[in-house]
Amino acid sequence: MSADPTPARSQPLPITQVAARLGLPDEALGPYGRFKAKVALDHLASLADRPDGRLVLVTAISPTPAGEGKTTTVIGLGDALRRLGQRAAICLREPSMGPVFGMKGGATGGGRAQLVPMDEINLHFTGDFAAIGQAHNLLSALIDNHIHYGNALGFDVRRIAWKRVVDMNDRALRRITVGLGGVANGFPREDGFDIVVASEVMAIFCLATSLQDLRERLGRIVVGYTAAREPIHAHQLQAHGAMTALLRDALAPNLVQTLEHTPAFVHGGPFANIAHGCNSVLATRAALKLADVAVTEAGFGADLGAEKFMDIACRQGGFLPSAAVLVATVRALKYHGGVAVADLARVDPAAVERGLPNLERHLDNLVDRFGLPTVVTLNHRVDDREEEIAVIRQALARRGASLVVARHWAEGGAGAEDLGSAVLALLQQPCQARGIYSDELPLWDKMKAVATQVYGAADIRAEPAVRAEIQRLQAAGHGRLAVCVAKTPYSFSADPSLLGAPSGHVVPIREVRLSAGAGFVVMICGDIMTMPGLPRQPAACSVDVDAQGRITGLF
């Protein structure tokens, strides 16, 4: 991958034809134009007794500025499986407009492995994120309104735990003051904004198994505390009914297609370095009921994405993957081997070898910790050199593993057929998929298990106040919840500068937050922002519209 090849110009099929490939009748669809639709929840509920297909998890080495290409690989693999005669579907998260207009740009694949309609998916799509933001901010407004009219629930305004959200990177909104302007405008207090994808409503939306489950989870949200540290829940404000009404239509999974007309469920999008980073449980369940093989991804590297997928999404969704694909690139391995971004094009087999411990750690985790038969795939670029690829192939061979080179970016599904065949072979192998910890393990021990078993850490640590808060949550009956680790995605440690596979470090827990509705406790490790800022040269500055209305610059 050096310069974009001209994407395949096949005309998208009407979404009804794409749905028919999964056996979905027209009456099960709520079309949004010709090329996208929502799949009715009542139709999906009618499939409950149908046996599940097989689930394939695509994950990657620790991300780098060079890029790895998980989404592109999911799309290419889905297309390849269909070429190999499988009824296949893919499941991906919806892009957030924060990253789309920020550092990453669009998130619908690339080259000849893309989703369509690309521009609509990257922008407003079917309005799901707007509904999630509105539901979240309705709860924010109800909190301040309740305090304005007497504060019968006894909110301690210093301990309100619910910010506002917007689906855009805007560092100026991280910390603000609300309620200024006199008594008519409420009680002045410090507040702030998170990005929509960091909202607990987003996590709940993606983990809910039904409309009723969504409503109950929204009611369990802890929005603040009294002076006596008693929690105040959303249901006490009578907020959860209206929030569910705002989310009712959004909860139905979205169906689109790839350039090669493979059905694709694109639904929900929690950040993986803050929340659990997976598409919705409902979309994954739909794909499993409707396809022989469903391919999904987990955000960032396997240490964050795969761990949360196994310990949070699978546990709550009631499914498990049967195989995994670990994505790497030559350039990313050279970066982990100490090569600067500006020098990554230079052929350097020794740097590739120095970067291999990162790949090997992720592979060990997938196979030994999570029990998943795993294939390593190289997301090929046209400037990759055989002597560099040989280093990876030989290192994996010494471990009894193999490398499959995939060229889906340049060649579409045809370029990923070898990967598709390897995945089908993995699906014939025994699988003992499992998470890292049991529900019964205390919160502190769950966090320690993730740090020591997945990150290669020696231990975890927390200041006395943070340790006391974890113990308080444990004593309050939240000990059975999962832990959701918020840390840098760029390292196995909490320090983004420690590349490769650092070991023996101590993971610092800086803060702990309860997400009772989502069913997890967030352990914030190191410096993590829940409201990103724009880079010096935002991707938004490259987006434009021509005289014919065609949007450019979203790649």
N, C-alpha and C positions, 0 to 999 in steps of 0.2 A: 504494500500500500504506500505509494508515494504521492501521486496525484489521483484525484477521483476519476475512476473510469466513468464513462457515460452510463448512468443507471439504466437498467432495463426499462424500455418504454412500453411494456405490455400494458394494455388498457385495463384498469381495475375492473373486476367483475361487479355487477350489482350485488349488494351484500346478501340478498336472498339466495343467490347462487352459491356464495361462499358458505352460508349457513347450511344449505342443503348437503354440502359435503360432510357435515357432521350429523345429518339427519334431523336438523332443526326445521320445523315447518314455518311457513310465513307468519302464522298467527302467534308464534312464540317471540316474534321480533317487534321492537319498537324502533322503527327506522329514524335516523337522524340524517336526512338526505339520502343519497343513493349508495354511499360506500361505507357507512357505519351504522350500527344499531345497538340497542340494548336488548339483552335476552331476559325475558320475563321470569321473575322469581318463582311464580307459581308453576311454570313449565319445568324449571330446574328442580323444584321440589318433587315433581311427579317422577323424576328419574332416580329417586332415592334407592330403589331396590335393584337398580341396574349395577352389574359388577364394575369395579373401577378398572381403568387402563393402568399402564405403568407410568410412573413419574420419574423424570430425569432432571437432576439439579445441575445447572451450569454455574460454576463459580470461578474464581481466578486467583492468581498470585496477588500480593499486596500492590495496590495501584500506584502508578507512577505518572509523571507528566508525559511520558511516551505513549501511554494508552495501552490497554489490553484487549478490549473489544468483546466483553461478555454479551452485550445486547446483540451485536452483529452476529456472534456465534450462535446464540439462541435462534435467531432468524434463519441463518444458513443451515443449522442442523434440522430445524423444522422442515425447511424446504427439501433437504436431502432425504429425510425420512419419508416424505411423501413420494419422492422420486423412486424410493426403494419399495413402494407398494404399501406403506403403512398409512392408516388413518391417523394423521398427526395434527396436533394443535399446539400452539405456544401460548405462554402466559407471561406478561411483562407488566411493569409498573407504568403509570402515566407520567409523562415528563412534568416537572415543575417549571413554571415560567421564571423562577429565580435563576436556576442554572442555565436555562435556555437563553436568557438575556445576559447572563453573567459570564462565567468562565468556560463552561462546557459546551454551550451551544445546544443544538437539538439532541434528542435522545430516542431516535427511531431507527437506529442502525446506520449503515453506510454502504456506499458502493452498490453492488447488486444484491445485497442482503438488507432490505429496508422494509419498513411498514408503510402502508399508504391508507389514507391520504396524509402524507408526512406533515404538511404545514398545519392542517387542522388538529392532528394529534398533539403537536408541539405547542399549540396555542390554546384555544378555548375548549377544544374537543367536544365533549357532551355536557360540559358545565359541572362536572363532579367536584372539581376543586373549589369552584365558586360556592357550591352548596355546603361543602365542608367548612369553608371560611365563614360563611354566614351563620351556620349552626354554632360554631365556636364563638363568634362575636356576639351572637344573641345571648349566650350564657354570660359573657363579659358584661354586657349591658344590664342584664338582670341582676348581677351582683351589685353594681354601683347603684342601680335603682332601688334595690332592697335597703342598702345602707342609707340612701337619701331619705327614704320614708320610715326611718326609725330604727333599722337594724335589729329587728326582732330576733333574728338567729344569733346575734351577738358576734358578728365578724370582728376579729382583731384586725384592723386595717393594715397592721404591720405584717400580717401573716396571710394575706390573700395570695393564693397559689395559682391563679389563673390570669394569664396575660391575654393580649389581643393578637390577631394574626393577619398577615397579608401575604399573597403568593408572589412576592418579589423580594430581591435582595435590597435591603435598605438599612445600612448601619446606623443612620440617624434616628431610627425608631427603636433601637435596642433598649434604651432607658429614657422614659419620658415622664412628665408629670400631668396627671389628669385632674379634672374637677376645679380648675381655676375659673375665676370670674364671678365669685360670690356664691351665696347660698343656693340660688336657683340652679346652679350647675353641678351640684353635688359636693362631696367632701374631697378636698385636695389630697392626693396621695401619689406615691411613686408607682409607675406602671411601666409597661414596655410591650414590644411586639416580638413574636416569633414568626418564622416563615410557616405557611400553612402545612407543609409536609412535616414539620416538627410538632404539630398539634396532637394532643392525645385523641382528639376526635378523629384524626386521620388514622391513627393506630387502631382505634376501636372499629372504624369503618372497614379496615382491612382484615380484622380478626373476627368480626361478627359472622355468625352462621345463619342468621335469619333476621327479619325485621323486628321480631319480638326480642331476640337476643341483643340487637343493636339498641333498642329502647332501654333494656335493663342495664346494659353496660354504660350508656350515657348517664343514667340515673346514679350510678356508682361513682362517677367522677368526684374526686375531692377537690373543691374549689378554694378552700381556705380553712382557717382554724379559729376557734374562740380564744379568749385570753387564757383559758384553762387548757389549751392545746387539744380540745375536742374537735374532731373533723366535721366539716360542713359539706354535704353532698349536693350534687345538682338536683336530685329529686326533692330535696328540702326547699328548693326555690321553685319547684314545679316547672323546671326547664326542660326535662327530658322528652316530654310529649311533643312540644313544638320543635325541638331539635330533630326528633325523628321525622316529623312531617317535612322539614326542610331536606332531609336526606333520603326520603322514601324512594323517589325515582332514581336518584344517583346510585343507590345500593345495587341495582341490577347491573350485572357485568356488561362491559362494552365489547362488541365484536367488530374487528376490522380484518385486514388481510395483509399478506406480504406481497412483494412485487410478483411472486410466483403463485399467488392466490391461496397460500396456506392460511387457514383460519387462525386468527390471533386474538386472544382475550387480553385487553389492556385496561387495567382497573386498579385504582388506588396507587399511592406512591409515598409511603413513609421513608424518611431519610434513614440510611443504614448506619450512619455514625451517631445517630441520636435515638432513633426508634428501631424497629425490627427489620425494616428494609426489604419487604416482600410485597408482591401484588396481593390482591384480596384472596382470602380463603374461599369466598364464593366463586371467584373466577377459576381458581385451581380445581375446586370440586366440579365445576361445570366441565372443564377440559377433561378431567378424569372420567366423568360419566359419558362423555360424547366421543372421546378419541381412544385409540388403542395405545398411543404414546403421547404423553403431555410433557412438554419441555418448558422449564421455568428457570429463572435466575434469582440469585440472592445478591444483595448489594455489596459493593467493594470486594475485598479479598475474602477468602474462606474463613479467616479468623473472626471477622465481624459477621459477614453475610451468612455463611453456611452454619455457623454456630447458632445464630438467632433463628434461622430457618428451622433447624432441628429442634431447638429447645423451646421456641415460642410458637412459630407458625404451625409446625407439624403437630405439636402437642395439643394446641387449641383447635386446629382444623381437622384432626382425626385422620391424617394421611402420613405416609412416609415415602421418600424416594427409593427407587430400586437401583439407581446408579448415579454417578456424578461425572461431570466433565470439568477438568481443571484447565483454564485458559492461560496461556503465556505468550509473550512475544520476545523475539530476539532483543529488540531495543529495550524492553522493560528489564530483562535480565542483565543487560549491560549497565543499565542505570543502577540496579541493585549491586552490581559489581564495581560501582564507584565512578562510572563515566558521566561526565557532565552532559546535560541535554544537548548542548551545541555540538558535541562530539559523537553523538550516538550513531550517526551514519557511517562512521569509520569502522572498518572491519577489525574486530578485536575478539578472537575466540577466548583469550585468557580472561577478559572481562565477563564474558558469558559464563565461564566456569566459576568465577568469583561470585556471580549472582545466583548460582544454582541452589545454595542453601535455602533461599526463600521459597523457591518452588518445592524443594524436597520437604520442608516443614509443612507446607500446605498439603502436600500429597500424603504425608504421614498422618496428619490430622484426619483427612477424609477417609483414609483406609482403616487406620488403627483406632482412632477416637470415635468416628461416626459410623464405622462398619460398612462403608459404601464401596462397592466395586467402582473403580475410577480409571478413566482414560485421560491422559494428558494430551492436549491439542495445542499446536502452534498456530496462532492466527497469523497467517503468512503475509508478508509484505514483499513487494517486487524487488526491494533492495536487500533482502535477506541473502546471506551467502551460505553455501553448503557447508563450508568448514565450520561456521558458527552453529548451524543446525546439528552437525555431527557431534559437537560437544554435548548438546542436550540429549541426543539420542543415545550416545554411549553411556552417559551418566545414568539415565533411566534403565538402560539394559542391565547395568551392574546391580540394580535394585530389583530386577525382575519385572520392570514396567516397560511400556512402549510409548513411543511418541507418534501421534498422527498429525501430519501437516494438513491444514485445511485452507482452501483458497476461495472461500465463499464470498469474500469482499470483492474479489475481481471476477469470479465466475458464477456466483450465485449457488444454488443448491447443488449443481453438478460438481462444484469445487469442494463440497463437503460430504460427498458420498462415502469416502473412506471413513470419515468420522461417523457418519450414520451407521455404516456397517459395524464399526467397532462398538458403538453404543448398543446396537441390537445384540451383539455377542455378549456384552456385559449383562444385558437383561436376562440372559440364560443362566447366569451365575448365581450361586446362593448369596443372599444379602441379609445382613444382620444390622440394619439401620437402627441407630439409637442416638439419644442425646447425651449430654455430658453428666447430668445430675438428675436425681429423683426429686419429685415434688416435696418429699418429706425433709430434705436436707435444709438446714437453716440458711437464711439469706447470705450471711457472711461466708459460710462454707460453699455455697453455690458460686459466689463471686471468686473465691479462692480456687475452686475447681476449674473454672474457665481460665483464670490467669495462669495457673500452673500447668494444666493439661493442654491448653490450646495455644497460649502465648509464649510458653517456655519460661515463664517467670518463676522466681524463687518464692515469692510471697506477695501479699497485698498489704497496704497500710492505709490508715485513715487517722485524721486528727480526732481527739477525744469527742468533740461535739458531733462529728460525722458518725463515729462508731456508736455513740449514744443514740443517734437518730435511727440507725439500722436496728439497734436493739429494741428501740421503741416500736418500730414497725413490726418487728418480729413478735413482740408481746401483744400488739394490737390485733393479731390474727392474720397478718399478711405474709407470714413465713412460707406459705405454700406457693406463693407467686413466683414466677420466673424472674431472673435478673436480666436486664437489658443494658449492656455495657455501651456507654457513650465515650468513645475515645478516638484518637486520630486513626484514619484508615491506612496511613502510609507506613506504619510500622507495627510489628508484633508488640511493641512496648507502647507507653503513652507519650513517647518522645518521637516526633516525626522524622528527626534526623538520624535515628538508628535504623538503617536499612538492613537488608539481608535477613538474617534469622538470629536476632539477639537472644541471649539466654541469661538466666540468673538475675535478671532485673527485678525490681519491686514495683508493682503497679499501684500508683497513688489514687485513692478514691477522694476526690475533692468535694463532691456533693452527692446527695441521694434524693431522688424524687419519687413519690408514689404515683403510679398510673393505675389506680384501682379498677377503672373501667376497662382498660386494655389488658389487665391481668399481669402486669409486671412492675418491678421496681427498677427505676433507672439509676445505674451507678455511673456517675460522671467522673471520668478519669482524665486528668490533664486539662488542657485548654480547648474546650469545644464550644463553638458558637451555635446557638439555636436561631440566630438571625444573621445569615452571612452578609458580607458586603460585596459590592461590585469590584472587579479588578480594575487596574489602571486603564486597560482598553477593553471595555465590556463587549461581549458578543453582540449586544443590541446595536452597537454602532455599525455592524456589518449587515444588518437586516434592512431590506428595502422592498418596495412594491413597484413594478413597472406599469406602463400605461394600460396594459391588458389585465392588470390585477394580479399578476403572478408574483408570489413572495419569494425572495431570494435571500441567501445568507443564513438559513436556519440550520445548516449542516454543522 
